[in-house]
Structures are given as C-alpha cells and as structure tokens.
Amino acid sequence: MDSDNYNDSYFAVDSNRQNMISSNGRVNLLLYQQDRIIYTESSFRFRTLYEYSFVNCQEHCYNNLDIRDYAQGFFENMPYVSNDKYIISVAQRTTSRSITRDGGPTATSCEMSKHENDCLYIINTDDCTKSFRHCTRTFERILYVDDEKAITYYNGEYLIYSFDKWEITAEQPADEIKSSGSYTFESCGDYIFVFDDNYDKLLNTISIM
C-alpha cells in the first residue's frame, strides 16, 4: 500500500472459496479481489472497514457500520468466508474480560465456562453495511460457516443451520465431546475434522455437504 502508515502484510487465500489460509501482518484481510481488498486494522475494531483499490491506489474508510449491539470481540480470521455479495465473520461475547500483555482488553476465549454467545455477522460488500446477523445460545459455538449454512456445537449435538433463515435443518450426535475435554475443529474440503487436543487424536469427521 502506498502509505507510510502500513507495514508489509502477507496473505495466503483460497481464491476459489475466498477463505483465509494464513496471514502475517497487523491488517486483517476480509475480502480479496483482483482490483481491491477490504480489511480491518484490528479484529477488535470491526465497526471500521477499509477498502483499498489497486486500480487507483486509494483507500476508502467505512466507519458507520450498523453494529449497535457490537459483540465484545471478533475472532481474528475466525471462520469467515467472502464472495461477491458478503463478508461473513464470527464474533464472541464472553462473561468476563481478560487483560492482554500490552494492557489492552480482549474478549475472545476458547473456554466454554466464559462463553455467552457467538455472533455471525454478514456484511454487504457493495457498500460495507451490515446486512444481518445471527447469534447462538450460551455455550453454542459456531464451528463452520459458508454462504449456505452454518454448523454449531450445542448440548451434545452438531447442528446445521440454514444461512438465510437461521433454521436448524439437520442434527448429528457429538458423542466424542466430553465436558472436561479440549478440542480443535478444522475444516478442509467437504468435512470438519474433530481433534482431541490432549491426545492429538482424530475423533470424528463431520460432513458439511
């Protein structure tokens, strides 16, 4: 970017699904297209989005997003997808706030005991306004989202929601999830892989079709 205010940032993006693979830098990339990118400077300042044009090398700021009930913190690159219509990102409310090393507040936590709810925000890419949002119940975690469906874990089950109406369309038992366990969920292709953090073991494979 043609500015003294930016350090170099590097991104790897799945150009077919527009999913973030990895990043290195203080800019959070939300949308990548041939002629422009949309990004935030911090995952905790999601009210303000920036659009940078590669055509004229100019930046535009959108700082009036309609997020009145703004969740405490957005997961950095936590499951999101973007296409020609939407930027989809996940935020989290927690019941307590912790302090980071640099003294700033943070509100995202993987501990279920601190969980209040997850919020799915859908931003229109034309003018970067909030199109709509969906929030889960307490202790219901969003594991996967695309522009057709979302998959959550809640009370011993994996629930599949329709993207537009936020209605449960399918359920699947999650017998491998125990109350004292620690788990990682990784999506790849048409599946979500469930890993046990304590034993580094694959426990389940969930179809996202």
Residue pairs with C-beta under 8 A, 6 or more apart in sequence:
1 52
1 57
1 59
2 57
3 59
6 27
7 25
7 26
8 25
9 23
9 24
9 25
9 26
9 27
9 29
10 23
10 24
10 25
11 20
11 22
11 23
11 24
11 25
11 29
11 32
12 20
12 21
12 22
12 23
13 19
13 20
13 21
13 29
13 32
14 20
14 21
15 32
17 81
17 146
18 31
18 32
18 81
18 82
18 83
19 80
19 81
20 29
20 77
20 80
23 29
23 77
26 41
26 42
27 39
27 40
27 41
28 39
28 40
28 41
28 42
28 43
28 76
28 77
29 37
29 38
29 39
30 38
30 39
30 40
30 49
30 80
30 82
30 87
30 89
30 123
31 37
31 38
31 39
31 82
31 87
31 125
32 82
34 54
35 53
35 54
35 55
36 51
36 52
36 53
36 54
36 55
37 51
37 52
37 54
38 49
38 50
38 51
38 52
38 82
38 87
38 125
38 128
39 49
39 50
39 52
40 46
40 48
40 49
40 50
41 48
41 50
43 73
43 74
43 75
43 76
43 77
44 73
44 74
44 106
44 107
46 65
46 67
46 70
46 74
46 89
46 91
46 121
47 63
47 65
47 67
47 70
48 61
48 62
48 63
48 65
49 61
49 62
49 63
49 65
49 123
49 128
50 59
50 60
50 61
50 62
51 59
51 60
51 62
51 128
52 58
52 59
52 60
53 59
53 60
62 127
62 128
62 129
65 123
65 128
65 129
65 130
66 129
66 130
67 121
67 130
70 91
71 91
71 92
71 93
71 107
71 119
71 121
72 91
72 92
72 93
72 94
72 97
72 107
72 108
73 91
73 92
73 94
73 106
73 107
73 108
74 89
74 90
74 91
74 92
74 108
74 121
75 89
75 90
75 91
75 92
75 108
78 89
78 90
78 108
79 90
79 142
79 143
79 144
79 145
79 187
80 87
80 88
80 89
80 90
80 145
81 88
81 145
81 146
81 147
82 88
82 125
83 125
83 147
84 125
85 124
85 125
85 147
86 122
86 123
86 124
86 125
86 131
86 147
87 122
87 123
87 125
87 128
88 120
88 121
88 122
88 123
88 145
88 146
88 147
89 120
89 121
89 123
90 118
90 119
90 120
90 121
90 142
90 145
91 118
91 119
91 121
92 107
92 108
92 109
92 115
92 116
92 117
92 118
92 119
93 107
93 115
93 116
93 117
93 118
93 119
94 107
94 108
94 109
94 114
94 115
94 116
95 114
95 115
95 116
96 114
97 105
97 106
97 107
98 105
98 106
98 109
99 105
99 106
100 106
109 115
112 139
112 141
115 138
115 139
115 141
116 138
117 135
117 136
117 137
117 138
117 140
118 135
118 136
118 140
118 141
118 142
118 152
119 133
119 134
119 135
119 136
120 133
120 134
120 135
120 136
120 142
120 145
120 150
121 130
121 133
122 130
122 131
122 132
122 133
123 129
123 130
123 131
124 130
124 131
134 150
134 161
134 166
136 142
136 152
136 154
137 154
139 154
139 155
140 152
140 153
140 154
140 155
140 159
141 152
141 153
141 154
142 150
142 151
142 152
143 151
143 152
143 153
143 158
143 185
143 187
143 192
144 150
144 151
144 185
144 187
144 192
144 208
145 151
145 163
146 163
146 208
147 163
148 162
148 163
149 160
149 161
149 162
149 163
149 169
149 208
150 160
150 161
150 163
150 166
151 158
151 159
151 160
151 161
151 192
151 206
151 208
152 158
152 159
152 161
153 159
153 174
153 177
153 185
156 173
156 174
156 175
156 177
157 171
157 172
157 173
157 174
158 171
158 172
158 173
158 174
158 206
159 168
159 170
159 171
160 168
160 169
160 170
160 171
160 172
161 167
161 168
161 169
162 169
172 206
174 204
176 194
176 196
176 203
176 204
177 183
177 194
181 196
181 197
181 198
182 196
182 197
182 198
183 194
183 195
183 196
183 197
183 203
184 194
184 195
184 197
185 192
185 193
185 194
185 195
186 192
186 193
186 195
187 193
187 208
190 207
190 208
190 209
191 205
191 206
191 207
191 208
192 205
192 206
192 208
193 202
193 204
193 205
193 206
194 202
194 203
194 204
194 205
194 206
195 201
195 202
195 203
196 203
